Amino acid sequence: MKTILLTLLLLTFLCVSATKAQRIMYSIDTSLSKEKQKTLMSQIKVGKTLFKSYCSDCHGIFGKGVENIPNFSVTQLDNYKAKFLSNDKVNHAFAKHISIDELSKILTFLKFKK
């Protein structure tokens, strides 16, 4: 009886954990060549890793921030990049001293995530 109860408890825990895990989906134009899709996915994966390192404490499910990653508009992402390039001291990315290449990959991740 104890074995059955423990098994049920473990299964319940695993089910709850699985439903809480959010899988990130991406919106990639399928008309792109397979090679371009592969290159884009590579940049997205690097961007996701960089987002976890630099941004997720405040902006995401990977850290102690909000419950999900914000859905930024393309305009918001472009404005953020422009502020970064103008050395805006209020810009988070500038404050963390990341490179323009790193920022571009983070923005690519955010742009293509659903």
mmCIF file of the C-alpha atoms, coordinates in Angstrom:
data_MODEL
# 
_entry.id   MODEL 
# 
loop_
_atom_site.group_PDB 
_atom_site.id 
_atom_site.type_symbol 
_atom_site.label_atom_id 
_atom_site.label_alt_id 
_atom_site.label_comp_id 
_atom_site.label_asym_id 
_atom_site.label_entity_id 
_atom_site.label_seq_id 
_atom_site.pdbx_PDB_ins_code 
_atom_site.Cartn_x 
_atom_site.Cartn_y 
_atom_site.Cartn_z 
_atom_site.occupancy 
_atom_site.B_iso_or_equiv 
_atom_site.pdbx_formal_charge 
_atom_site.auth_seq_id 
_atom_site.auth_comp_id 
_atom_site.auth_asym_id 
_atom_site.auth_atom_id 
_atom_site.pdbx_PDB_model_num 
ATOM 1   C CA . MET A 1 1   ? 0.000  0.000  0.000   1.00 0.00 ? 1   MET A CA 1 
ATOM 2   C CA . LYS A 1 2   ? 2.853  2.404  0.848   1.00 0.00 ? 2   LYS A CA 1 
ATOM 3   C CA . THR A 1 3   ? 4.497  1.633  -2.480  1.00 0.00 ? 3   THR A CA 1 
ATOM 4   C CA . ILE A 1 4   ? 1.329  2.481  -4.386  1.00 0.00 ? 4   ILE A CA 1 
ATOM 5   C CA . LEU A 1 5   ? 0.871  5.696  -2.441  1.00 0.00 ? 5   LEU A CA 1 
ATOM 6   C CA . LEU A 1 6   ? 4.471  6.744  -3.018  1.00 0.00 ? 6   LEU A CA 1 
ATOM 7   C CA . THR A 1 7   ? 4.172  5.908  -6.714  1.00 0.00 ? 7   THR A CA 1 
ATOM 8   C CA . LEU A 1 8   ? 1.012  7.992  -7.038  1.00 0.00 ? 8   LEU A CA 1 
ATOM 9   C CA . LEU A 1 9   ? 2.646  10.867 -5.200  1.00 0.00 ? 9   LEU A CA 1 
ATOM 10  C CA . LEU A 1 10  ? 5.690  10.708 -7.491  1.00 0.00 ? 10  LEU A CA 1 
ATOM 11  C CA . LEU A 1 11  ? 3.516  10.575 -10.612 1.00 0.00 ? 11  LEU A CA 1 
ATOM 12  C CA . THR A 1 12  ? 1.500  13.552 -9.399  1.00 0.00 ? 12  THR A CA 1 
ATOM 13  C CA . PHE A 1 13  ? 4.693  15.513 -8.790  1.00 0.00 ? 13  PHE A CA 1 
ATOM 14  C CA . LEU A 1 14  ? 6.030  14.651 -12.254 1.00 0.00 ? 14  LEU A CA 1 
ATOM 15  C CA . CYS A 1 15  ? 2.761  15.652 -13.939 1.00 0.00 ? 15  CYS A CA 1 
ATOM 16  C CA . VAL A 1 16  ? 2.661  18.988 -12.142 1.00 0.00 ? 16  VAL A CA 1 
ATOM 17  C CA . SER A 1 17  ? 6.304  19.653 -12.998 1.00 0.00 ? 17  SER A CA 1 
ATOM 18  C CA . ALA A 1 18  ? 5.757  18.792 -16.648 1.00 0.00 ? 18  ALA A CA 1 
ATOM 19  C CA . THR A 1 19  ? 2.784  21.101 -16.994 1.00 0.00 ? 19  THR A CA 1 
ATOM 20  C CA . LYS A 1 20  ? 4.689  24.004 -15.449 1.00 0.00 ? 20  LYS A CA 1 
ATOM 21  C CA . ALA A 1 21  ? 7.596  23.629 -17.857 1.00 0.00 ? 21  ALA A CA 1 
ATOM 22  C CA . GLN A 1 22  ? 7.036  26.001 -20.750 1.00 0.00 ? 22  GLN A CA 1 
ATOM 23  C CA . ARG A 1 23  ? 8.392  25.068 -24.107 1.00 0.00 ? 23  ARG A CA 1 
ATOM 24  C CA . ILE A 1 24  ? 9.339  28.027 -26.230 1.00 0.00 ? 24  ILE A CA 1 
ATOM 25  C CA . MET A 1 25  ? 8.123  27.915 -29.804 1.00 0.00 ? 25  MET A CA 1 
ATOM 26  C CA . TYR A 1 26  ? 9.503  29.991 -32.669 1.00 0.00 ? 26  TYR A CA 1 
ATOM 27  C CA . SER A 1 27  ? 7.847  31.621 -35.654 1.00 0.00 ? 27  SER A CA 1 
ATOM 28  C CA . ILE A 1 28  ? 10.223 31.102 -38.566 1.00 0.00 ? 28  ILE A CA 1 
ATOM 29  C CA . ASP A 1 29  ? 9.256  31.678 -42.175 1.00 0.00 ? 29  ASP A CA 1 
ATOM 30  C CA . THR A 1 30  ? 9.125  28.244 -43.779 1.00 0.00 ? 30  THR A CA 1 
ATOM 31  C CA . SER A 1 31  ? 9.788  29.767 -47.208 1.00 0.00 ? 31  SER A CA 1 
ATOM 32  C CA . LEU A 1 32  ? 13.389 30.369 -46.135 1.00 0.00 ? 32  LEU A CA 1 
ATOM 33  C CA . SER A 1 33  ? 15.905 27.831 -47.353 1.00 0.00 ? 33  SER A CA 1 
ATOM 34  C CA . LYS A 1 34  ? 16.757 25.028 -44.952 1.00 0.00 ? 34  LYS A CA 1 
ATOM 35  C CA . GLU A 1 35  ? 20.239 26.486 -44.586 1.00 0.00 ? 35  GLU A CA 1 
ATOM 36  C CA . LYS A 1 36  ? 18.874 29.935 -43.640 1.00 0.00 ? 36  LYS A CA 1 
ATOM 37  C CA . GLN A 1 37  ? 16.426 28.331 -41.197 1.00 0.00 ? 37  GLN A CA 1 
ATOM 38  C CA . LYS A 1 38  ? 19.305 26.401 -39.634 1.00 0.00 ? 38  LYS A CA 1 
ATOM 39  C CA . THR A 1 39  ? 21.428 29.564 -39.340 1.00 0.00 ? 39  THR A CA 1 
ATOM 40  C CA . LEU A 1 40  ? 18.524 31.494 -37.841 1.00 0.00 ? 40  LEU A CA 1 
ATOM 41  C CA . MET A 1 41  ? 17.806 28.728 -35.302 1.00 0.00 ? 41  MET A CA 1 
ATOM 42  C CA . SER A 1 42  ? 21.480 28.736 -34.337 1.00 0.00 ? 42  SER A CA 1 
ATOM 43  C CA . GLN A 1 43  ? 21.319 32.497 -33.668 1.00 0.00 ? 43  GLN A CA 1 
ATOM 44  C CA . ILE A 1 44  ? 18.060 32.059 -31.750 1.00 0.00 ? 44  ILE A CA 1 
ATOM 45  C CA . LYS A 1 45  ? 19.597 29.370 -29.531 1.00 0.00 ? 45  LYS A CA 1 
ATOM 46  C CA . VAL A 1 46  ? 22.599 31.571 -28.750 1.00 0.00 ? 46  VAL A CA 1 
ATOM 47  C CA . GLY A 1 47  ? 20.229 34.486 -28.124 1.00 0.00 ? 47  GLY A CA 1 
ATOM 48  C CA . LYS A 1 48  ? 18.180 32.355 -25.743 1.00 0.00 ? 48  LYS A CA 1 
ATOM 49  C CA . THR A 1 49  ? 21.311 31.445 -23.782 1.00 0.00 ? 49  THR A CA 1 
ATOM 50  C CA . LEU A 1 50  ? 22.402 35.092 -23.655 1.00 0.00 ? 50  LEU A CA 1 
ATOM 51  C CA . PHE A 1 51  ? 18.884 36.133 -22.604 1.00 0.00 ? 51  PHE A CA 1 
ATOM 52  C CA . LYS A 1 52  ? 19.115 33.663 -19.719 1.00 0.00 ? 52  LYS A CA 1 
ATOM 53  C CA . SER A 1 53  ? 22.462 35.155 -18.678 1.00 0.00 ? 53  SER A CA 1 
ATOM 54  C CA . TYR A 1 54  ? 21.744 38.851 -19.065 1.00 0.00 ? 54  TYR A CA 1 
ATOM 55  C CA . CYS A 1 55  ? 17.986 39.439 -19.031 1.00 0.00 ? 55  CYS A CA 1 
ATOM 56  C CA . SER A 1 56  ? 16.046 36.697 -17.316 1.00 0.00 ? 56  SER A CA 1 
ATOM 57  C CA . ASP A 1 57  ? 16.517 37.907 -13.750 1.00 0.00 ? 57  ASP A CA 1 
ATOM 58  C CA . CYS A 1 58  ? 13.958 40.595 -14.511 1.00 0.00 ? 58  CYS A CA 1 
ATOM 59  C CA . HIS A 1 59  ? 12.389 39.555 -17.811 1.00 0.00 ? 59  HIS A CA 1 
ATOM 60  C CA . GLY A 1 60  ? 11.756 35.869 -17.921 1.00 0.00 ? 60  GLY A CA 1 
ATOM 61  C CA . ILE A 1 61  ? 10.914 32.384 -16.884 1.00 0.00 ? 61  ILE A CA 1 
ATOM 62  C CA . PHE A 1 62  ? 14.587 31.412 -16.623 1.00 0.00 ? 62  PHE A CA 1 
ATOM 63  C CA . GLY A 1 63  ? 15.271 33.557 -13.590 1.00 0.00 ? 63  GLY A CA 1 
ATOM 64  C CA . LYS A 1 64  ? 13.535 35.161 -10.664 1.00 0.00 ? 64  LYS A CA 1 
ATOM 65  C CA . GLY A 1 65  ? 11.568 37.581 -12.824 1.00 0.00 ? 65  GLY A CA 1 
ATOM 66  C CA . VAL A 1 66  ? 8.091  37.402 -14.223 1.00 0.00 ? 66  VAL A CA 1 
ATOM 67  C CA . GLU A 1 67  ? 6.312  34.166 -15.141 1.00 0.00 ? 67  GLU A CA 1 
ATOM 68  C CA . ASN A 1 68  ? 6.926  34.493 -18.862 1.00 0.00 ? 68  ASN A CA 1 
ATOM 69  C CA . ILE A 1 69  ? 9.144  36.235 -21.354 1.00 0.00 ? 69  ILE A CA 1 
ATOM 70  C CA . PRO A 1 70  ? 7.610  39.534 -22.477 1.00 0.00 ? 70  PRO A CA 1 
ATOM 71  C CA . ASN A 1 71  ? 6.258  39.822 -26.005 1.00 0.00 ? 71  ASN A CA 1 
ATOM 72  C CA . PHE A 1 72  ? 8.111  42.836 -27.318 1.00 0.00 ? 72  PHE A CA 1 
ATOM 73  C CA . SER A 1 73  ? 7.001  44.371 -30.604 1.00 0.00 ? 73  SER A CA 1 
ATOM 74  C CA . VAL A 1 74  ? 9.494  44.707 -33.456 1.00 0.00 ? 74  VAL A CA 1 
ATOM 75  C CA . THR A 1 75  ? 9.352  48.489 -32.910 1.00 0.00 ? 75  THR A CA 1 
ATOM 76  C CA . GLN A 1 76  ? 10.225 48.086 -29.227 1.00 0.00 ? 76  GLN A CA 1 
ATOM 77  C CA . LEU A 1 77  ? 13.150 45.812 -30.112 1.00 0.00 ? 77  LEU A CA 1 
ATOM 78  C CA . ASP A 1 78  ? 14.395 48.248 -32.763 1.00 0.00 ? 78  ASP A CA 1 
ATOM 79  C CA . ASN A 1 79  ? 14.129 51.163 -30.322 1.00 0.00 ? 79  ASN A CA 1 
ATOM 80  C CA . TYR A 1 80  ? 16.027 49.204 -27.695 1.00 0.00 ? 80  TYR A CA 1 
ATOM 81  C CA . LYS A 1 81  ? 18.815 48.491 -30.175 1.00 0.00 ? 81  LYS A CA 1 
ATOM 82  C CA . ALA A 1 82  ? 18.922 52.174 -31.233 1.00 0.00 ? 82  ALA A CA 1 
ATOM 83  C CA . LYS A 1 83  ? 19.255 53.256 -27.591 1.00 0.00 ? 83  LYS A CA 1 
ATOM 84  C CA . PHE A 1 84  ? 22.028 50.709 -27.129 1.00 0.00 ? 84  PHE A CA 1 
ATOM 85  C CA . LEU A 1 85  ? 23.884 52.022 -30.181 1.00 0.00 ? 85  LEU A CA 1 
ATOM 86  C CA . SER A 1 86  ? 23.558 55.611 -28.921 1.00 0.00 ? 86  SER A CA 1 
ATOM 87  C CA . ASN A 1 87  ? 25.153 54.581 -25.594 1.00 0.00 ? 87  ASN A CA 1 
ATOM 88  C CA . ASP A 1 88  ? 21.998 55.421 -23.660 1.00 0.00 ? 88  ASP A CA 1 
ATOM 89  C CA . LYS A 1 89  ? 23.092 54.974 -20.032 1.00 0.00 ? 89  LYS A CA 1 
ATOM 90  C CA . VAL A 1 90  ? 19.561 53.919 -19.024 1.00 0.00 ? 90  VAL A CA 1 
ATOM 91  C CA . ASN A 1 91  ? 19.653 51.020 -21.490 1.00 0.00 ? 91  ASN A CA 1 
ATOM 92  C CA . HIS A 1 92  ? 19.952 47.715 -19.604 1.00 0.00 ? 92  HIS A CA 1 
ATOM 93  C CA . ALA A 1 93  ? 22.168 46.070 -22.220 1.00 0.00 ? 93  ALA A CA 1 
ATOM 94  C CA . PHE A 1 94  ? 24.601 48.971 -22.203 1.00 0.00 ? 94  PHE A CA 1 
ATOM 95  C CA . ALA A 1 95  ? 24.737 48.847 -18.416 1.00 0.00 ? 95  ALA A CA 1 
ATOM 96  C CA . LYS A 1 96  ? 25.677 45.164 -18.546 1.00 0.00 ? 96  LYS A CA 1 
ATOM 97  C CA . HIS A 1 97  ? 28.400 45.817 -21.140 1.00 0.00 ? 97  HIS A CA 1 
ATOM 98  C CA . ILE A 1 98  ? 27.305 43.297 -23.710 1.00 0.00 ? 98  ILE A CA 1 
ATOM 99  C CA . SER A 1 99  ? 28.453 43.488 -27.305 1.00 0.00 ? 99  SER A CA 1 
ATOM 100 C CA . ILE A 1 100 ? 26.288 44.551 -30.223 1.00 0.00 ? 100 ILE A CA 1 
ATOM 101 C CA . ASP A 1 101 ? 26.563 40.990 -31.567 1.00 0.00 ? 101 ASP A CA 1 
ATOM 102 C CA . GLU A 1 102 ? 25.272 39.565 -28.277 1.00 0.00 ? 102 GLU A CA 1 
ATOM 103 C CA . LEU A 1 103 ? 22.435 42.086 -28.205 1.00 0.00 ? 103 LEU A CA 1 
ATOM 104 C CA . SER A 1 104 ? 21.521 41.261 -31.809 1.00 0.00 ? 104 SER A CA 1 
ATOM 105 C CA . LYS A 1 105 ? 21.263 37.570 -30.975 1.00 0.00 ? 105 LYS A CA 1 
ATOM 106 C CA . ILE A 1 106 ? 19.107 38.306 -27.910 1.00 0.00 ? 106 ILE A CA 1 
ATOM 107 C CA . LEU A 1 107 ? 16.833 40.494 -30.034 1.00 0.00 ? 107 LEU A CA 1 
ATOM 108 C CA . THR A 1 108 ? 16.639 37.758 -32.682 1.00 0.00 ? 108 THR A CA 1 
ATOM 109 C CA . PHE A 1 109 ? 15.544 35.284 -29.999 1.00 0.00 ? 109 PHE A CA 1 
ATOM 110 C CA . LEU A 1 110 ? 12.869 37.716 -28.773 1.00 0.00 ? 110 LEU A CA 1 
ATOM 111 C CA . LYS A 1 111 ? 11.716 38.575 -32.298 1.00 0.00 ? 111 LYS A CA 1 
ATOM 112 C CA . PHE A 1 112 ? 11.085 34.983 -33.369 1.00 0.00 ? 112 PHE A CA 1 
ATOM 113 C CA . LYS A 1 113 ? 9.716  33.456 -30.162 1.00 0.00 ? 113 LYS A CA 1 
ATOM 114 C CA . LYS A 1 114 ? 5.975  32.927 -30.162 1.00 0.00 ? 114 LYS A CA 1 
# 
